């Protein structure tokens, strides 16, 4: 018998919707900065919290990767995280996890039968969960909504991946036809889903990620720098995320090397973990910085806890996101919410954050540059370095623009979608 934590909320209540969220390969409660933790984890956790405020009950199912972890963790009175055994109770690389998706769905079925719970909608995240979600939705005879976050075929088309498994390519192509609704982060994905997988437009809904406007907010630069032991008078550039070639941090280093030698700045790079691929990318970036003769101006911060990350945004003059592709771009949005101007690649969801209409506020919140163009990236950085007033003005505009991306608003859209799906 599972020993369940006490809660004042009646989990058998049917006063609101009950949603089964699947996140097979990663836990939304895992510390950020790991190889499998990032924007998707934040998306699941933050929307769950806001959905429960709307009366929705949420159970998040993840694959057990540690035998000593509890079966259940309460996120709040209306939300639980539930670990399901599927394959070994230890870490498994996500590239090797597809053979356990049926075990995962069977384990969830067994658990829910014992727990005597039913659900109104299955919401799966990433292709592995989508495979399990198709089986569960069929067994439970309820609607299935999925958010892929990344798709292998799109990554290949953009030249940002060269090693996607045939298994993933085949399964993603197959599974999209068995999902009732696909949630995408930005409209650019809609055309790609139509062209690549012939997904009807009516099956696709755009619900961009949000940002915690209380956690990420403007603050006094000098105070933040004092708290972090950073110099008050130097320019501080901030960039980061996962340490992988996709983030194109080598392009940023090369772009900075073009600036005049007298430029007084520090580049702070956050993110990375102890995975061999992450370690190798960091070593490569160190080598790039040495070759560019600016290694003394670059500091690797490693992974940053979500509690300290906002202080780094507040300490920065400029946040740079030079990625070759981003389905959305959480770093850029967190920076804007913190009142910091952003220079970002004009790709994917990053481009979707900004409007092509120059009269709109979003165009004054940052600068978009062509991806993989070191010269244009350097010119954009230089243009702001030489015009501090413009940089500050862009930071103010960025905060105002970010106010339209609250998690509350995003969760209301999800709640509306769930209700419409459960009533049809």
N, C-alpha and C positions, 0 to 999 in steps of 0.2 A: 504494500500500500504506500502510495506517495505521500510523504509528509509535506503538506502544503502550508505556506505562510498564511498567517491570519490576515484578513482584510475586512474592513467594515462595509465593503461593497458586495452586494449579492450577485455573484457571477451567474446565477441561474435566472436572473431577471431578463425579461424579454421586452423591456421598455424601449430599447434602442437596438440598432443594428449590431450584429456580431460579425467581425471580419477575421478571417484566417490569413495572416501575412506569412509568406514563405521567404526565408533568406537562408537558403541551404548552406552556402559556403562561407558565410561571415556573420558575426553577431553584431547587431547595432550597439551593444554595450561594450564592445572591445575598444581598447585605447586606440585613438587615431594615430596614424603614422606608419602602421604596419603595411605589409604588401597587399593585404586584402581589405584594408580599412581606409575609407575615404568618403567622398561625397554621398555614395549610396547609403552608407551607415548612418550618416547625419540625416539624410532624407527620411529613412525609415523611422528613426527614433523621434525626430521632431514632428513629423506628421502624426505619428502614433499619439504623442502627448497632446497635440492639439485636437485630434479626433476624439479623444476621450473627454475633453472638455465640452464637446458637442453631444455627449451621451453615447458615443459609439464604444463598444467593447472590442478589444483587439487582443488576439493571441498571436504572438510571433513565434514561428517554428524555425529552429536552426538545427544543423547537424551537430551532434555531440562530438567534440574533439578532445575531451579530457574526462577521464573516468571519475575524477573527484569533484567535478562541477555539479551543482544542484540540478535536479530535474526541472525546477521551476524557479524563476526570479520574477518578483512583482516590480514592474516599472512604476506603476501607480495603482490606484484602486480599481481601475478599469482595464489595465493592460498587463499581460504576462509574457515573459519570454520562456519558451518551453524547448528543452533539448531532447532530440530524438536520435536514438542510435541507428546509424546507417553506415555500414563498413566499420573499420577499426576506430576505437575510441581514442584517436590521436590525430595529429595534424595530417591532412592529405592535401597535396597540391590541387588547386581547383581544376587544373588541366586533366587530372586523373579521377575526377569525382563523378563523372556522368554515369559510370557503372553502378553507382549507389543511389541513383534518383528513385528507382522503383522501391528500393528498401526504405528510402526516406518517406515516400508517400504511404507505403504499407505501415510504417511505424506511426505516422500521424493518424492513420485510420484506427489502428489498435488503441492509441492513446485517447482519441476522441470517443471511441466506444466505451472505454473504461470510465472516462470523465463525464460521459453522457452530455456532451455539448454538440450543438449544431451551429452552422454558420450560414450567413446570408450571401456572402461573396468570398471568393478566394482572390487574394492579390499577391502575385508572385513577382520577385525581383531577381533579374539576371536569368540567363537561359537555362541554367541548371534547375532553378526553382520552377521555371515555366514548365519544364518536362514533368516534374512531380505535380505541379498544379493542374495540368491537363487531366491526369489520372484522378486526382481528388475531386475536381469539379464534375467529372463524369460520374464518379461513384456517389457523390452527394447530390447530384442533379441541381447544381447552383451555378451562377455565372462566374466566369474567370476573367480577371483583368491582370495584365502583365506589364511590367516596365523592364526593358532589357538593359538600359543604361549604356551598354555598348553592344554592337553587333559585329561579328567576325567579318562578314562580307564588306560592311562599310569601312572597317579598319583597313582591310586589304585594298579597297578601292582608293582610299586616301594615302596609301603607301606608308601607313604607320605601323604595319605588322607584316611579318613575313613568315610567321610560324604558326598560324592558326590551324588547329587539328581538323582533318577531314570530318571527324565525328561531330565537332561543334558546327561546322559549316552545314552539314547534312541535317542535324537535329534542329538548328535554328530555322532553316528553310521549311522543315516539316511542321514545327510547332506553331508558327505564326498563323497557320490556317485553322488551328483548333482553339484559338483564344477569342473571347467575345469582344474585348476592348484592349487596345494597346495604348498605354500612356507614354507620351514622349516629352522630353524636356524643352524642346524648341522646335519651331515649325520647319526648320531645314530638314529634319528627319522624315517629315511626312512625304515629301517628294521621293526621298530615297527608298522608303518602304514600299511606295507604289511602284517605282521603277525596278527595284531588285526582287521584291517578293509579291508584287501585285496585290498588296493589302488595300482593300477598299477604304476610301477616305472616311466613310462613316464609322469605320471600326477604330479610327485613331482619334485621340484627344490630347491636346497639348496642355499640360499642367507643369509649368516650370518649377524647379526647386525654389525654396525660399531661404531666408536668412534670419537668424535671431537678432532682432534689432535692439534688444537690450544688452545682449552680450557683446555684439559688435557695434560700437557707437563711437563717435568722435570723443577725443579727450585731449588734454594738454600734452603737447609733444615733449616738452622738457621734463615733465614729471615722468612720462613713460620711459624716456631715455635714462633718467636717473635711476629708476627702478630696475632697469635692465643693464646698468653700467655701460651705456653706450655714449659716445661723444655727442655733446650738444651742438657743436658747430659744423660737423661734417654732414654732407648729404647722406641719407640712408635710403638705399634701394632694397626692396624686399621681394623675394620670389621663392617658389618652392612647390611642394606637393610630393608625389612619389618620385623617387630617383630612377628615372627611366628615360631612354632617348626621346620618347614621345614628347616630353616636356621641353625639349630643345634648349636646355639651360646652357649648353655649349655655345649656341648662337648668341645668347645674352652676354656671356663672357667675352666673346669676340666683338660684340657691338660696343661693350664698355671699353675695350682696348683701343678703339678708334678715338675715344674722347681725348682731349688734350691731356698731356702728362700732368699738368698742374691741377686737374680736376680733383677736388677733395671729396671723396665718397667712400662708403663701405657698401658692399653687396652682401646681404644676409640671405643665405639659402637654407630653408627649413625642409624637413621631410627625410625620408629614407629609413631603412631598417637593417636588420642583420641578415637578410636574405642575400645569398651570393650575387644575384643579379643586381641588387641595389648597391652592394658594396663595390661591385665592378664599375657601376656607373659613376659612383662618387670618385673612385680612383681616376676614371677617365676625365672627369671634370677638373680634378686637381691638376692633371697633366695638361689639359687645355689652358687652364689659368697660368700655369708655369710657362707654357709656350708663348702665351700672350703677354707675359711679363707683368701680370697684375695680381699674382697669387696673394700678395700682402694686403690687398684690398678686399679679399673675399673671406667670409667666415661661414663655415658649415655648422648649422645649429643642431642638426639631427631632428628627430621627430619632436614636435611640440604638443604638449597637452592643450586641449581646447580651452582650459582656464587661463593659460598664459599667452596663447596665440593672439588674442585681441590687443594685448599690450604691445606686441611687436608691430601690429598694423598701426597703432596710434603713434608709435615711435618713428615710423617710416615717412619719408617725403613722397615716395612714389612706389607703387607696386607694379611689377612687370610680369606678364603671363605670356611667354613666347611660344607656347605649345604649338605643335604641328597639327593637333586636332584636340577638341574638347567637345563632348556631347552637351555640356553646359558651361562649367567653369566656376566652381564654388569659390575658389580663391579670389577671383575677380569680384564676385558679389560681396564677399565678406570685406574686402578692401573698400569697396564703395560704401557699404554700410558704416564703415569706420571713418568715413569722410576723407578717403585718400584717392587721389587720381590714379587711373589705371592705364597702362599701355598694354595692349593685348593683340594677339594674332587675329586676323580677320578670318576665322574658321568656325564652323559648326555653331555651337551654342554661344560661344563668345561673341560672334557677330550678331547673334540674335538679341543680345542685351542692349545693343546700340541701334539707333534708328538711322536710316539713310537720309532722313529729313533733317537738315542742319539747323532748323528752327527749334527742334525738340531738345529738351533738357539732356537726354541720354547722350547726345553728341558732344555735349560740353562736359561730360563726366569722365571722359577718357579719350584715348587715341587708338584707333585700329591700324595695324600695319600688315602688309602681306606676310604670310607665313614663310619661314625659312629665308628671310631677306635680311641679312645682317646689316647692310648699309641703311636700309629704311628704318630699322629698329634703332640704330645708333642716332640717326637724324631726329627721330621722335624724342628720344631721351634728351638729346642735346637741346632741342627746342624748349623743353620744359625747364631744364637746368638753367638756361639763360633767361628765363622769365618766371621768377618765383611767384609773382602776383598771379600769373595765369595758372600756375600749378595749384595755388591755394584756392582760386576760384573754381577750378575743376573739382577739387576735393569737396567743396561745399555743394556743388551741383551733383556730385556722386552720391552724397548722403541723401539728398532729396529724391534722387532717382531710385535709390535702394528702398525707400519707404514703400514702394509699390510691390515689394517682394516678401511680404511677411509670411511666416509659416501659417498663421491663422487663416489668411486668405487662401493659401494653397490647400489647406485641410478642408476648408469649406467647399472648395471645388471637388475634392475627393469625396467628401460626404455626399454631395449632390449626385456624383457619378454612381456611388454605391447604391443610393436609394433608387435612382432610376433603373439600374440594372436589376435590383432585387424585386422591383415591382413589375417587370416585364415578363 
